[in-house]
Amino acid sequence: MFKAESIPMQNRCRWFVKRGASTWFSRGFRSKAEASNWIDAHGTSLDWRCGFLFRLRGEPIDIEIVDRMGNRAST
């Protein structure tokens, strides 16, 4: 299950988590490497992943890593 509290809260973030229509700009990542490590840290709850777009088991909505303009991070 996705919890916004699992997203790190730090300064100078360039990458953010978007789930459906919600994007958390108060939490995020300074680099794509940090974001990728955070996705990998979901372990067995990760259903599938394609770059910075992924889904957690039991969740009906995809989650993606985006910049401030809403553009998905590329690999």
SULHUWO-V742402 format. One line per field, one symbol per residue. psi: psi as a letter, one per 40 degrees, with the letter a starting at -180 (. if undefined). burial: b if it has 9 or more other C-alpha atoms within 8 Angstrom, else e. A space follows every 50 residues. Layout:
psi: ???
burial: ???
This chain:
psi: hhhdeehihiifiehihhhbehhgeeiaididddddddddeebeehdihg behiiihehehiiihiadeehhii.
burial: eeeeeebeeeeebbbbbbbeeeebeebbbbbbebbbebeeeeeeebbebe ebbbbbeebeebbbbbbbeeebbee
